[in-house]
């Protein structure tokens, strides 16, 4: 689940989720909009976070009540339930800094991913990305033997060369490595 926490705005508001800023209106846009669940209050956001299904979150600071987005960030740190992908869309610069600082604090001091764990996660992500490219017919794989070692040699098809040289490939790869979601289509 993608959770958009804001007391007023919708995910596709110009100050909402960044992904909408480069999307043209159409089926993909509509699907992305429908993929976001909106929480208008701190309590609604906590309810969704406690479900364990939130994978991505976009946070406003000023929620129109006593509790703020920063309070929600502190709650996520205390309960160790930050989603993997985090966005801040608030118009409050001090609130944005406080929330971003709390997220950084969580990653460095609470989550404590060491370099080996980070490397392992990146290796898994890269393998998933390469598998997707191969499934799309952009890469080829062949067995090879070099210096007595069995290897897998990866090549690029003509379609793969065109795709990998395109601006869309950059957008797709940045989106994948930021969200863990493979491109659709």
Backbone as JSON Lines, residues from 0, in Angstrom:
{"i":0,"aa":"X","n":[0.84,-1.18,0.0],"ca":[0.0,0.0,0.0],"c":[0.89,1.24,0.0]}
{"i":1,"aa":"X","n":[0.44,2.26,-0.74],"ca":[1.08,3.56,-0.73],"c":[0.17,4.49,0.07]}
{"i":2,"aa":"X","n":[0.74,5.18,1.05],"ca":[-0.06,6.01,1.95],"c":[0.3,7.48,1.77]}
{"i":3,"aa":"X","n":[-0.72,8.29,1.49],"ca":[-0.57,9.73,1.33],"c":[-1.21,10.39,2.54]}
{"i":4,"aa":"X","n":[-0.37,11.03,3.38],"ca":[-0.86,11.62,4.63],"c":[-0.93,13.14,4.46]}
{"i":5,"aa":"X","n":[-2.17,13.64,4.4],"ca":[-2.39,15.07,4.2],"c":[-3.83,15.39,4.58]}
{"i":6,"aa":"X","n":[-4.03,16.48,5.3],"ca":[-5.39,16.83,5.72],"c":[-6.21,17.48,4.62]}
{"i":7,"aa":"X","n":[-5.6,17.98,3.55],"ca":[-6.32,18.71,2.53],"c":[-6.05,18.19,1.11]}
{"i":8,"aa":"X","n":[-4.78,18.04,0.77],"ca":[-4.41,17.73,-0.62],"c":[-4.69,16.28,-1.01]}
{"i":9,"aa":"X","n":[-4.72,16.08,-2.32],"ca":[-4.81,14.75,-2.92],"c":[-3.43,14.38,-3.45]}
{"i":10,"aa":"X","n":[-3.17,13.1,-3.67],"ca":[-1.84,12.7,-4.16],"c":[-1.41,13.38,-5.46]}
{"i":11,"aa":"X","n":[-2.35,13.7,-6.35],"ca":[-1.98,14.31,-7.62],"c":[-1.97,15.83,-7.6]}
{"i":12,"aa":"X","n":[-2.07,16.43,-6.42],"ca":[-1.94,17.87,-6.25],"c":[-0.53,18.27,-6.7]}
{"i":13,"aa":"X","n":[-0.34,19.49,-7.26],"ca":[1.01,19.9,-7.66],"c":[2.05,19.81,-6.54]}
{"i":14,"aa":"X","n":[1.61,19.89,-5.29],"ca":[2.55,19.75,-4.18],"c":[2.43,18.37,-3.53]}
{"i":15,"aa":"X","n":[1.84,17.43,-4.25],"ca":[1.65,16.07,-3.73],"c":[2.79,15.16,-4.12]}
{"i":16,"aa":"X","n":[2.48,13.94,-4.51],"ca":[3.47,12.91,-4.81],"c":[4.29,13.29,-6.04]}
{"i":17,"aa":"X","n":[5.6,13.19,-5.93],"ca":[6.52,13.58,-6.99],"c":[6.25,12.83,-8.29]}
{"i":18,"aa":"X","n":[5.88,11.55,-8.23],"ca":[5.69,10.74,-9.44],"c":[4.69,11.38,-10.4]}
{"i":19,"aa":"X","n":[3.71,12.1,-9.9],"ca":[2.7,12.69,-10.76],"c":[3.24,13.87,-11.56]}
{"i":20,"aa":"X","n":[4.34,14.42,-11.16],"ca":[4.87,15.61,-11.82],"c":[5.35,15.31,-13.24]}
{"i":21,"aa":"X","n":[5.75,14.07,-13.51],"ca":[6.24,13.76,-14.86],"c":[5.26,12.88,-15.64]}
{"i":22,"aa":"X","n":[4.15,12.51,-15.05],"ca":[3.2,11.64,-15.73],"c":[2.17,12.44,-16.53]}
{"i":23,"aa":"X","n":[1.89,11.96,-17.73],"ca":[0.81,12.54,-18.52],"c":[-0.49,11.88,-18.09]}
{"i":24,"aa":"X","n":[-1.59,12.63,-18.19],"ca":[-2.89,12.05,-17.85],"c":[-3.19,10.92,-18.82]}
{"i":25,"aa":"X","n":[-3.75,9.86,-18.27],"ca":[-4.07,8.68,-19.06],"c":[-4.18,7.48,-18.16]}
{"i":26,"aa":"X","n":[-4.19,6.27,-18.72],"ca":[-4.38,5.06,-17.92],"c":[-3.31,4.87,-16.83]}
{"i":27,"aa":"X","n":[-2.03,5.13,-17.15],"ca":[-0.98,4.98,-16.14],"c":[-1.17,5.98,-15.0]}
{"i":28,"aa":"X","n":[-1.53,7.19,-15.36],"ca":[-1.78,8.24,-14.37],"c":[-2.93,7.83,-13.46]}
{"i":29,"aa":"X","n":[-4.02,7.36,-14.06],"ca":[-5.19,6.94,-13.28],"c":[-4.84,5.78,-12.36]}
{"i":30,"aa":"X","n":[-4.06,4.82,-12.87],"ca":[-3.67,3.67,-12.05],"c":[-2.79,4.11,-10.88]}
{"i":31,"aa":"X","n":[-1.87,5.04,-11.14],"ca":[-1.0,5.53,-10.07],"c":[-1.82,6.25,-9.02]}
{"i":32,"aa":"X","n":[-2.78,7.07,-9.45],"ca":[-3.62,7.81,-8.52],"c":[-4.42,6.84,-7.64]}
{"i":33,"aa":"X","n":[-4.97,5.8,-8.25],"ca":[-5.75,4.82,-7.49],"c":[-4.89,3.99,-6.54]}
{"i":34,"aa":"X","n":[-3.57,3.94,-6.8],"ca":[-2.7,3.12,-5.95],"c":[-2.4,3.77,-4.6]}
{"i":35,"aa":"X","n":[-2.78,5.03,-4.42],"ca":[-2.53,5.75,-3.17],"c":[-3.76,5.73,-2.28]}
{"i":36,"aa":"X","n":[-3.55,5.41,-1.0],"ca":[-4.59,5.51,0.02],"c":[-4.35,6.81,0.77]}
{"i":37,"aa":"X","n":[-5.38,7.58,1.0],"ca":[-5.24,8.88,1.67],"c":[-5.63,8.75,3.14]}
{"i":38,"aa":"X","n":[-4.77,9.27,4.01],"ca":[-5.06,9.38,5.45],"c":[-5.09,10.87,5.77]}
{"i":39,"aa":"X","n":[-6.18,11.32,6.36],"ca":[-6.35,12.75,6.64],"c":[-5.86,13.16,8.03]}
{"i":40,"aa":"X","n":[-5.68,12.18,8.93],"ca":[-5.28,12.5,10.3],"c":[-4.14,11.59,10.75]}
{"i":41,"aa":"X","n":[-3.51,11.99,11.83],"ca":[-2.47,11.19,12.47],"c":[-3.01,9.8,12.8]}
{"i":42,"aa":"X","n":[-4.2,9.75,13.4],"ca":[-4.79,8.47,13.82],"c":[-5.05,7.55,12.62]}
{"i":43,"aa":"X","n":[-5.56,8.11,11.52],"ca":[-5.8,7.29,10.32],"c":[-4.48,6.73,9.79]}
{"i":44,"aa":"X","n":[-3.44,7.57,9.78],"ca":[-2.14,7.12,9.29],"c":[-1.59,5.99,10.16]}
{"i":45,"aa":"X","n":[-1.69,6.15,11.48],"ca":[-1.21,5.11,12.4],"c":[-1.95,3.8,12.15]}
{"i":46,"aa":"X","n":[-3.25,3.89,11.95],"ca":[-4.06,2.69,11.7],"c":[-3.53,1.94,10.47]}
{"i":47,"aa":"X","n":[-3.25,2.67,9.4],"ca":[-2.71,2.03,8.19],"c":[-1.32,1.47,8.43]}
{"i":48,"aa":"X","n":[-0.48,2.23,9.12],"ca":[0.89,1.77,9.38],"c":[0.9,0.52,10.26]}
{"i":49,"aa":"X","n":[0.01,0.46,11.22],"ca":[-0.06,-0.72,12.09],"c":[-0.48,-1.98,11.34]}
{"i":50,"aa":"X","n":[-1.13,-1.81,10.19],"ca":[-1.54,-2.98,9.4],"c":[-0.33,-3.71,8.83]}
{"i":51,"aa":"X","n":[0.81,-3.0,8.71],"ca":[2.01,-3.61,8.17],"c":[2.04,-3.67,6.65]}
{"i":52,"aa":"X","n":[1.07,-3.05,5.98],"ca":[0.98,-3.14,4.53],"c":[1.51,-1.9,3.81]}
{"i":53,"aa":"X","n":[1.92,-0.88,4.54],"ca":[2.38,0.35,3.9],"c":[3.83,0.16,3.44]}
{"i":54,"aa":"X","n":[4.04,0.31,2.12],"ca":[5.37,0.14,1.52],"c":[5.98,1.48,1.11]}
{"i":55,"aa":"X","n":[5.12,2.48,0.94],"ca":[5.56,3.8,0.51],"c":[4.67,4.83,1.19]}
{"i":56,"aa":"X","n":[5.27,5.97,1.6],"ca":[4.5,7.0,2.3],"c":[4.94,8.37,1.8]}
{"i":57,"aa":"X","n":[3.97,9.28,1.7],"ca":[4.24,10.67,1.37],"c":[3.6,11.51,2.47]}
{"i":58,"aa":"X","n":[4.4,12.36,3.12],"ca":[3.96,13.04,4.33],"c":[3.88,14.56,4.21]}
{"i":59,"aa":"X","n":[2.75,15.09,4.7],"ca":[2.59,16.52,4.92],"c":[2.94,16.76,6.39]}
{"i":60,"aa":"X","n":[3.41,17.95,6.73],"ca":[3.72,18.24,8.12],"c":[2.49,18.73,8.88]}
{"i":61,"aa":"X","n":[1.83,19.75,8.35],"ca":[0.71,20.38,9.06],"c":[-0.58,19.63,8.72]}
{"i":62,"aa":"X","n":[-1.06,18.85,9.68],"ca":[-2.23,18.0,9.45],"c":[-3.54,18.62,9.93]}
{"i":63,"aa":"X","n":[-3.52,19.89,10.28],"ca":[-4.75,20.57,10.69],"c":[-5.27,20.14,12.04]}
{"i":64,"aa":"X","n":[-4.41,19.54,12.84],"ca":[-4.78,19.1,14.19],"c":[-3.55,19.25,15.08]}
{"i":65,"aa":"X","n":[-3.67,18.86,16.34],"ca":[-2.55,18.99,17.26],"c":[-1.35,18.15,16.81]}
{"i":66,"aa":"X","n":[-1.61,16.95,16.35],"ca":[-0.53,16.06,15.89],"c":[-0.11,16.47,14.48]}
{"i":67,"aa":"X","n":[1.18,16.37,14.22],"ca":[1.74,16.77,12.93],"c":[2.38,15.57,12.23]}
{"i":68,"aa":"X","n":[2.83,15.82,11.01],"ca":[3.58,14.8,10.29],"c":[4.87,14.45,11.02]}
{"i":69,"aa":"X","n":[5.47,15.42,11.68],"ca":[6.67,15.15,12.47],"c":[6.34,14.22,13.63]}
{"i":70,"aa":"X","n":[5.19,14.41,14.28],"ca":[4.77,13.49,15.33],"c":[4.61,12.08,14.77]}
{"i":71,"aa":"X","n":[4.09,11.98,13.55],"ca":[3.95,10.67,12.92],"c":[5.33,10.05,12.64]}
{"i":72,"aa":"X","n":[6.28,10.88,12.22],"ca":[7.64,10.38,12.0],"c":[8.25,9.84,13.29]}
{"i":73,"aa":"X","n":[8.06,10.57,14.38],"ca":[8.57,10.1,15.67],"c":[7.87,8.8,16.07]}
{"i":74,"aa":"X","n":[6.58,8.69,15.79],"ca":[5.84,7.47,16.1],"c":[6.39,6.3,15.28]}
{"i":75,"aa":"X","n":[6.66,6.53,13.99],"ca":[7.2,5.47,13.13],"c":[8.58,5.02,13.62]}
{"i":76,"aa":"X","n":[9.39,5.96,14.1],"ca":[10.69,5.6,14.64],"c":[10.53,4.77,15.91]}
{"i":77,"aa":"X","n":[9.69,5.23,16.82],"ca":[9.49,4.51,18.08],"c":[8.94,3.1,17.85]}
{"i":78,"aa":"X","n":[8.14,2.94,16.8],"ca":[7.52,1.64,16.53],"c":[8.22,0.86,15.41]}
{"i":79,"aa":"X","n":[9.33,1.42,14.94],"ca":[10.14,0.78,13.88],"c":[9.28,0.31,12.72]}
{"i":80,"aa":"X","n":[8.48,1.23,12.21],"ca":[7.59,0.83,11.1],"c":[7.63,1.83,9.95]}
{"i":81,"aa":"X","n":[8.8,2.38,9.67],"ca":[8.93,3.25,8.5],"c":[8.81,2.39,7.24]}
{"i":82,"aa":"X","n":[8.04,2.85,6.25],"ca":[8.0,2.13,4.97],"c":[9.35,2.25,4.26]}
{"i":83,"aa":"X","n":[9.55,1.45,3.24],"ca":[10.82,1.47,2.51],"c":[11.04,2.72,1.68]}
{"i":84,"aa":"X","n":[9.95,3.34,1.21],"ca":[10.07,4.53,0.37],"c":[9.34,5.67,1.07]}
{"i":85,"aa":"X","n":[10.03,6.81,1.21],"ca":[9.49,7.94,1.97],"c":[9.6,9.22,1.14]}
{"i":86,"aa":"X","n":[8.5,9.98,1.09],"ca":[8.47,11.28,0.43],"c":[7.94,12.3,1.43]}
{"i":87,"aa":"X","n":[8.39,13.56,1.29],"ca":[7.85,14.65,2.08],"c":[7.31,15.68,1.09]}
{"i":88,"aa":"X","n":[6.03,16.02,1.2],"ca":[5.43,16.96,0.26],"c":[4.9,18.21,0.95]}
{"i":89,"aa":"X","n":[5.34,18.5,2.13],"ca":[4.84,19.64,2.9],"c":[5.35,20.97,2.34]}
{"i":90,"aa":"X","n":[4.55,22.01,2.54],"ca":[4.96,23.37,2.19],"c":[5.66,24.05,3.36]}
{"i":91,"aa":"X","n":[5.78,23.36,4.49],"ca":[6.39,23.91,5.7],"c":[7.88,23.5,5.71]}
{"i":92,"aa":"X","n":[8.79,24.43,5.41],"ca":[10.21,24.06,5.29],"c":[10.82,23.55,6.59]}
{"i":93,"aa":"X","n":[10.44,24.13,7.71],"ca":[10.98,23.66,8.99],"c":[10.43,22.28,9.31]}
{"i":94,"aa":"X","n":[9.13,22.08,9.06],"ca":[8.52,20.76,9.26],"c":[9.16,19.72,8.36]}
{"i":95,"aa":"X","n":[9.44,20.08,7.1],"ca":[10.08,19.15,6.16],"c":[11.45,18.75,6.68]}
{"i":96,"aa":"X","n":[12.22,19.73,7.17],"ca":[13.56,19.42,7.69],"c":[13.46,18.51,8.92]}
{"i":97,"aa":"X","n":[12.55,18.81,9.82],"ca":[12.4,17.98,11.02],"c":[12.02,16.54,10.65]}
{"i":98,"aa":"X","n":[11.09,16.38,9.7],"ca":[10.68,15.03,9.3],"c":[11.83,14.31,8.61]}
{"i":99,"aa":"X","n":[12.54,15.0,7.72],"ca":[13.67,14.38,7.03],"c":[14.77,14.01,8.03]}
{"i":100,"aa":"X","n":[15.02,14.86,9.02],"ca":[16.02,14.54,10.05],"c":[15.62,13.31,10.85]}
{"i":101,"aa":"X","n":[14.33,13.17,11.15],"ca":[13.85,11.99,11.89],"c":[14.04,10.72,11.06]}
{"i":102,"aa":"X","n":[13.76,10.81,9.76],"ca":[13.95,9.68,8.84],"c":[15.43,9.29,8.8]}
{"i":103,"aa":"X","n":[16.31,10.29,8.7],"ca":[17.75,10.01,8.69],"c":[18.2,9.39,10.01]}
{"i":104,"aa":"X","n":[17.69,9.93,11.12],"ca":[18.0,9.38,12.45],"c":[17.59,7.91,12.51]}
{"i":105,"aa":"X","n":[16.4,7.61,12.01],"ca":[15.92,6.23,12.02],"c":[16.84,5.32,11.21]}
{"i":106,"aa":"X","n":[17.2,5.75,10.01],"ca":[18.05,4.91,9.15],"c":[19.42,4.68,9.77]}
{"i":107,"aa":"X","n":[19.98,5.71,10.4],"ca":[21.34,5.59,10.94],"c":[21.4,4.94,12.31]}
{"i":108,"aa":"X","n":[20.44,5.26,13.18],"ca":[20.55,4.84,14.58],"c":[19.59,3.75,15.02]}
{"i":109,"aa":"X","n":[18.48,3.63,14.36],"ca":[17.5,2.64,14.78],"c":[17.55,1.43,13.86]}
{"i":110,"aa":"X","n":[17.49,1.68,12.57],"ca":[17.49,0.59,11.6],"c":[18.85,-0.11,11.57]}
{"i":111,"aa":"X","n":[19.9,0.67,11.65],"ca":[21.27,0.16,11.71],"c":[21.58,-0.88,10.64]}
{"i":112,"aa":"X","n":[21.39,-0.48,9.39],"ca":[21.81,-1.34,8.3],"c":[23.31,-1.15,8.11]}
{"i":113,"aa":"X","n":[24.05,-2.18,8.34],"ca":[25.48,-2.12,8.12],"c":[25.81,-2.18,6.65]}
{"i":114,"aa":"X","n":[27.07,-1.95,6.28],"ca":[27.46,-1.95,4.86],"c":[27.2,-3.29,4.18]}
{"i":115,"aa":"X","n":[27.37,-4.4,4.9],"ca":[27.13,-5.72,4.3],"c":[25.65,-5.9,3.97]}
{"i":116,"aa":"X","n":[24.76,-5.47,4.87],"ca":[23.33,-5.6,4.62],"c":[22.92,-4.7,3.47]}
{"i":117,"aa":"X","n":[23.46,-3.48,3.43],"ca":[23.15,-2.57,2.32],"c":[23.6,-3.17,1.0]}
{"i":118,"aa":"X","n":[24.81,-3.74,0.99],"ca":[25.35,-4.34,-0.23],"c":[24.48,-5.52,-0.68]}
{"i":119,"aa":"X","n":[24.04,-6.35,0.27],"ca":[23.2,-7.5,-0.05],"c":[21.87,-7.02,-0.65]}
{"i":120,"aa":"X","n":[21.25,-5.99,-0.05],"ca":[19.99,-5.47,-0.57],"c":[20.16,-4.9,-1.97]}
{"i":121,"aa":"X","n":[21.26,-4.2,-2.2],"ca":[21.53,-3.65,-3.53],"c":[21.75,-4.77,-4.53]}
{"i":122,"aa":"X","n":[22.5,-5.81,-4.16],"ca":[22.73,-6.95,-5.05],"c":[21.4,-7.61,-5.43]}
{"i":123,"aa":"X","n":[20.49,-7.78,-4.47],"ca":[19.18,-8.37,-4.76],"c":[18.39,-7.48,-5.71]}
{"i":124,"aa":"X","n":[18.43,-6.17,-5.48],"ca":[17.71,-5.23,-6.34],"c":[18.28,-5.27,-7.76]}
{"i":125,"aa":"X","n":[19.61,-5.29,-7.88],"ca":[20.22,-5.33,-9.2],"c":[19.86,-6.63,-9.92]}
{"i":126,"aa":"X","n":[19.83,-7.73,-9.21],"ca":[19.46,-9.01,-9.81],"c":[18.02,-8.97,-10.3]}
{"i":127,"aa":"X","n":[17.13,-8.38,-9.51],"ca":[15.72,-8.26,-9.9],"c":[15.59,-7.4,-11.15]}
{"i":128,"aa":"X","n":[16.35,-6.3,-11.21],"ca":[16.32,-5.4,-12.36],"c":[16.83,-6.13,-13.6]}
{"i":129,"aa":"X","n":[17.94,-6.85,-13.48],"ca":[18.49,-7.59,-14.63],"c":[17.53,-8.67,-15.11]}
{"i":130,"aa":"X","n":[16.87,-9.36,-14.18],"ca":[15.89,-10.38,-14.55],"c":[14.74,-9.75,-15.33]}
{"i":131,"aa":"X","n":[14.28,-8.57,-14.89],"ca":[13.21,-7.88,-15.6],"c":[13.65,-7.52,-17.01]}
{"i":132,"aa":"X","n":[14.88,-6.99,-17.15],"ca":[15.39,-6.63,-18.47],"c":[15.46,-7.86,-19.38]}
{"i":133,"aa":"X","n":[15.88,-8.98,-18.81],"ca":[15.98,-10.22,-19.58],"c":[14.58,-10.72,-19.98]}
{"i":134,"aa":"X","n":[13.63,-10.67,-19.05],"ca":[12.26,-11.1,-19.34],"c":[11.63,-10.24,-20.45]}
{"i":135,"aa":"X","n":[12.0,-8.97,-20.53],"ca":[11.48,-8.08,-21.56],"c":[12.17,-8.3,-22.91]}
{"i":136,"aa":"X","n":[13.2,-9.14,-22.93],"ca":[13.91,-9.4,-24.19],"c":[15.01,-8.39,-24.47]}
{"i":137,"aa":"X","n":[15.4,-7.61,-23.46],"ca":[16.44,-6.61,-23.66],"c":[17.84,-7.17,-23.43]}
{"i":138,"aa":"X","n":[17.94,-8.25,-22.69],"ca":[19.23,-8.87,-22.42],"c":[19.2,-10.33,-22.83]}
{"i":139,"aa":"X","n":[20.37,-10.84,-23.18],"ca":[20.51,-12.26,-23.45],"c":[21.5,-12.82,-22.44]}
{"i":140,"aa":"X","n":[21.4,-14.1,-22.21],"ca":[22.32,-14.74,-21.26],"c":[22.82,-16.03,-21.91]}
{"i":141,"aa":"X","n":[24.12,-16.26,-21.83],"ca":[24.67,-17.49,-22.37],"c":[25.72,-18.03,-21.42]}
{"i":142,"aa":"X","n":[25.85,-19.35,-21.42],"ca":[26.88,-19.97,-20.6],"c":[28.22,-19.8,-21.29]}
{"i":143,"aa":"X","n":[29.24,-19.6,-20.51],"ca":[30.6,-19.45,-21.04],"c":[31.57,-20.07,-20.05]}
{"i":144,"aa":"X","n":[32.77,-20.38,-20.56],"ca":[33.83,-20.89,-19.69],"c":[35.07,-20.04,-19.95]}
{"i":145,"aa":"X","n":[35.58,-19.45,-18.89],"ca":[36.81,-18.66,-18.98],"c":[37.76,-19.12,-17.9]}
{"i":146,"aa":"X","n":[38.99,-19.45,-18.28],"ca":[40.01,-19.9,-17.33],"c":[39.49,-21.04,-16.46]}
{"i":147,"aa":"X","n":[38.69,-21.94,-17.06],"ca":[38.18,-23.09,-16.33],"c":[36.99,-22.79,-15.43]}
{"i":148,"aa":"X","n":[36.5,-21.53,-15.4],"ca":[35.35,-21.17,-14.57],"c":[34.1,-21.07,-15.43]}
{"i":149,"aa":"X","n":[33.0,-21.66,-14.93],"ca":[31.72,-21.52,-15.61],"c":[31.15,-20.14,-15.3]}
{"i":150,"aa":"X","n":[30.77,-19.44,-16.34],"ca":[30.24,-18.09,-16.18],"c":[28.92,-17.96,-16.91]}
{"i":151,"aa":"X","n":[28.17,-16.95,-16.56],"ca":[27.01,-16.52,-17.33],"c":[27.41,-15.21,-17.98]}
{"i":152,"aa":"X","n":[27.36,-15.17,-19.29],"ca":[27.71,-13.95,-20.0],"c":[26.41,-13.28,-20.43]}
{"i":153,"aa":"X","n":[26.28,-12.01,-20.11],"ca":[25.07,-11.26,-20.44],"c":[25.36,-10.33,-21.6]}
{"i":154,"aa":"X","n":[24.48,-10.36,-22.6],"ca":[24.6,-9.48,-23.76],"c":[23.35,-8.62,-23.88]}
{"i":155,"aa":"X","n":[23.4,-7.7,-24.8],"ca":[22.28,-6.76,-24.98],"c":[21.71,-6.95,-26.39]}
{"i":156,"aa":"X","n":[20.41,-7.11,-26.49],"ca":[19.76,-7.22,-27.79],"c":[19.66,-5.83,-28.43]}
{"i":157,"aa":"X","n":[19.29,-5.77,-29.71],"ca":[19.1,-4.47,-30.37],"c":[18.01,-3.66,-29.67]}
{"i":158,"aa":"X","n":[16.9,-4.36,-29.33],"ca":[15.82,-3.67,-28.6],"c":[16.33,-3.17,-27.25]}
{"i":159,"aa":"X","n":[17.18,-3.96,-26.62],"ca":[17.76,-3.57,-25.34],"c":[18.63,-2.34,-25.46]}
{"i":160,"aa":"X","n":[19.43,-2.28,-26.53],"ca":[20.29,-1.1,-26.75],"c":[19.44,0.16,-26.92]}
{"i":161,"aa":"X","n":[18.35,0.03,-27.7],"ca":[17.47,1.19,-27.91],"c":[16.83,1.61,-26.59]}
{"i":162,"aa":"X","n":[16.34,0.64,-25.84],"ca":[15.68,0.96,-24.56],"c":[16.68,1.58,-23.58]}
{"i":163,"aa":"X","n":[17.83,0.95,-23.41],"ca":[18.8,1.42,-22.41],"c":[19.37,2.78,-22.75]}
{"i":164,"aa":"X","n":[19.33,3.17,-24.04],"ca":[19.79,4.5,-24.43],"c":[18.67,5.54,-24.34]}
{"i":165,"aa":"X","n":[17.46,5.11,-24.03],"ca":[16.32,6.03,-24.02],"c":[16.17,6.74,-22.67]}
{"i":166,"aa":"X","n":[15.54,7.92,-22.67],"ca":[15.26,8.6,-21.4],"c":[14.33,7.77,-20.5]}
{"i":167,"aa":"X","n":[13.45,6.96,-21.13],"ca":[12.53,6.15,-20.35],"c":[13.28,5.13,-19.48]}
{"i":168,"aa":"X","n":[14.38,4.6,-19.96],"ca":[15.16,3.63,-19.18],"c":[15.69,4.29,-17.91]}
{"i":169,"aa":"X","n":[16.13,5.54,-18.02],"ca":[16.62,6.26,-16.83],"c":[15.48,6.45,-15.84]}
{"i":170,"aa":"X","n":[14.32,6.87,-16.32],"ca":[13.16,7.06,-15.45],"c":[12.77,5.75,-14.79]}
{"i":171,"aa":"X","n":[12.7,4.68,-15.6],"ca":[12.31,3.37,-15.07],"c":[13.28,2.86,-14.01]}
{"i":172,"aa":"X","n":[14.58,2.98,-14.29],"ca":[15.56,2.46,-13.33],"c":[15.57,3.29,-12.05]}
{"i":173,"aa":"X","n":[15.47,4.61,-12.17],"ca":[15.42,5.45,-10.97],"c":[14.19,5.13,-10.14]}
{"i":174,"aa":"X","n":[13.04,4.94,-10.82],"ca":[11.81,4.59,-10.11],"c":[11.96,3.25,-9.41]}
{"i":175,"aa":"X","n":[12.53,2.26,-10.12],"ca":[12.69,0.93,-9.53],"c":[13.6,0.98,-8.3]}
{"i":176,"aa":"X","n":[14.77,1.61,-8.41],"ca":[15.71,1.61,-7.29],"c":[15.23,2.5,-6.14]}
{"i":177,"aa":"X","n":[14.3,3.42,-6.41],"ca":[13.72,4.23,-5.32],"c":[12.57,3.52,-4.64]}
{"i":178,"aa":"X","n":[11.76,2.78,-5.43],"ca":[10.53,2.21,-4.86],"c":[10.53,0.69,-4.77]}
{"i":179,"aa":"X","n":[11.39,0.03,-5.54],"ca":[11.37,-1.44,-5.59],"c":[10.31,-1.97,-6.53]}
{"i":180,"aa":"X","n":[9.57,-1.07,-7.2],"ca":[8.52,-1.49,-8.13],"c":[9.06,-1.5,-9.55]}
{"i":181,"aa":"X","n":[8.9,-2.63,-10.24],"ca":[9.31,-2.73,-11.62],"c":[8.36,-1.93,-12.51]}
{"i":182,"aa":"X","n":[8.87,-1.41,-13.63],"ca":[8.0,-0.67,-14.54],"c":[6.86,-1.55,-15.04]}
{"i":183,"aa":"X","n":[5.75,-0.92,-15.3],"ca":[4.6,-1.66,-15.84],"c":[4.69,-1.68,-17.35]}
{"i":184,"aa":"X","n":[4.17,-2.72,-17.93],"ca":[4.12,-2.8,-19.39],"c":[5.33,-3.43,-20.0]}
